[in-house]
Amino acid sequence: MRQQPVGKSTMACFSTEASLWTRMGEEALIRPMCNDLYDRHASDPITKEWFPSTSSWNQRTADEVKENVFTFFSSGIGGPHEYKGGDMVEAHKKMGAEKPITEAAFTAICYHVLEKMQLHGTGGSQEQEEVLAILMSLRDDVLSMGTKQFPEATESLWVRMGEEPAVKAIAADLYELHTTDPLTAAWFPADSPWNQRTPEEVGALVFTFFSAGIGGPHEYEGRDMIETHKGMLEKKPITEVAFHAVVFHAMTAMKKNGVGEQEMDEVHAILHSLKSQVVQGVE
């Protein structure tokens, strides 16, 4: 969240009378959620390197950081608590210079907020969409020093990701994450009108799709992304939150299976290049 004027500007595109602060349950629900966020950031293998117990870019205690997160959240969604910390550019300037944030890490940080909203019951799907929009509006400020840059690769993504054993494991983990995450499970029911394939068949298609897209030897023989998601879009349009969660799942599965930061960010870019073919209303 941003300081209040920006938060209000972002929220203006949503036509509701009550503030996000009120709809998310006010302090009783939002403070515990914010406290959980720091612990989630510090424990997720994708983000924990940016949240060590001590660092040159942050001299605050965990409790002080949690309080800043809470007041920042409050000031950005219409709450009564004033944020007195630095703005996003200044707050992340030293971190960005010493340890540039990856695209995968920023995606994970945003996902953690959505995950904790779901867990703590701080609003429903509309509030999740609004909060994600605010978080994405802060991206340029958080990444003002730029994202982490990597040397030019000399081998294909397929090779660098570990070839068939690793990619098959990633594909299997992806389906499991999609079907069990409350933010995405509704699009992956066991029996749906838009998909009549078994989990094994879906997993095989995910694997060959990955292979075809990252320089592997296996040819994808399924439908293109628009045709694949056409029935789903007609019956249950994919939301920004669901798409964000799906991308996070890919980052999580890759990290679990030993894939490096450079490869994760490359896959992140590929997935976002497909967004207009998957999410309704995105050009």
Secondary structure as GFF3:
##gff-version 3
##sequence-region A 1 283
A	DSSP	alpha_helix	4	11	.	.	.	ID=ss1
A	DSSP	alpha_helix	20	23	.	.	.	ID=ss2
A	DSSP	alpha_helix	26	43	.	.	.	ID=ss3
A	DSSP	three_ten_helix	48	50	.	.	.	ID=ss4
A	DSSP	alpha_helix	62	76	.	.	.	ID=ss5
A	DSSP	alpha_helix	88	98	.	.	.	ID=ss6
A	DSSP	alpha_helix	103	120	.	.	.	ID=ss7
A	DSSP	alpha_helix	125	137	.	.	.	ID=ss8
A	DSSP	alpha_helix	139	142	.	.	.	ID=ss9
A	DSSP	alpha_helix	157	160	.	.	.	ID=ss10
A	DSSP	alpha_helix	163	180	.	.	.	ID=ss11
A	DSSP	three_ten_helix	185	187	.	.	.	ID=ss12
A	DSSP	alpha_helix	199	213	.	.	.	ID=ss13
A	DSSP	alpha_helix	225	235	.	.	.	ID=ss14
A	DSSP	alpha_helix	240	256	.	.	.	ID=ss15
A	DSSP	alpha_helix	261	273	.	.	.	ID=ss16
A	DSSP	alpha_helix	275	278	.	.	.	ID=ss17
###
